[in-house]
Amino acid sequence: MRVAIIGGSGKMGRWFANFLLKEGKEVIITGRNQRKLLDAKRQLGVKVATNVEAVKSADAILISVPIDNFEEVVEQVSPYMRPEQVIIDITSIKVFPVETMHKHIKTGLTLGIHPIFGPGARSIASQNFVLTPTNERERTLAQKIREYLEIRGAKVALMTPQEHDEVMAVVLGLSHFIALVSADTLLSFDKLKQMEAIGGITYKVLLTLVESVISEDPELYASLQMSLPNMTEVEKLFQRRGKVWVDLVKNRDKQEFVDRMNALRSRLEEGNPDFGKAYENMYKIVEGL
């Protein structure tokens, strides 16, 4: 089986090229940056081609390009797709790419997939995937892919593209926003090195979150912030909640602080048998770095 990865010279494209090669697939990759493309060719030992050449020769197509370039790429390659081909996008947003594929791809079977991990993942085991089928044919394909991934230890959820993007506004969007604002705040102090040297596990986890976001492609994170639905509302809610807690500290209202924290704990404990193990898990995260 030959898989074409459109955007295979990028970080996630390379990750999936490496994974598919280990699975015994033949892989052909494309990329707009010729230097990165040739570097990926040498590193992975795969064939390289133009987008059109890759699509013409492939059994399955994986689209791994920035969301801002997605429609341009789909428009370019859609006339060359065949009815028996499977076309999968792995962008972090799902409504727009799924609608775009449905709009332009008239032959072949499409499916939106979001691998919720970065290119630093060591294997597919324990990684989260969201599949977003929208009709019966896509649901049948999604079930086959789900079984394929779960056999290899991945965790898979199925939801609509709309449900996915609403959830990701918090899972990704809010997490990234917190990391960015935290980085901006931390760098306002002139004793960052000293704080890092004596910081405990909680502080180290915060730094890990900050570095995991700041070290990535700012174009990608800007696109996510500005493409996920209701992102502004989510961030405004975060700001309002932040102001409440700032005011409690400013007014030295210890009892209200305690009551609110206890109320949050009660809500988080509901139906969560693992509640209270977070500190233990943070140690594992830091020790594993």
ABEGO torsion letter per residue (X at the ends): XBBBBBGAABAAAAAAAAAAAAAGBBBBBBBABAAAAAAAAAAAGBBBBBAAAAAAABABBBBBBBAAAAAAAAAAAAAABBAABBBBBABABAAAAAAAAAAABABEBBBBBBBBBBAABABABGBBBBBBBABAAAAAAAAAAAAAAAAAGBBBBBBBAAAAAAAAAAAAAAAAAAAAAAAAAAAABAAAAAAAAABBAAAAAAAAAAAAAAABBAAAAAAAAAABBGAAAAAAAAAAAAAAAAAAAAAGBAAAAAAAAAAAAAAAABGBAABGAAAAAAAAAAAAX
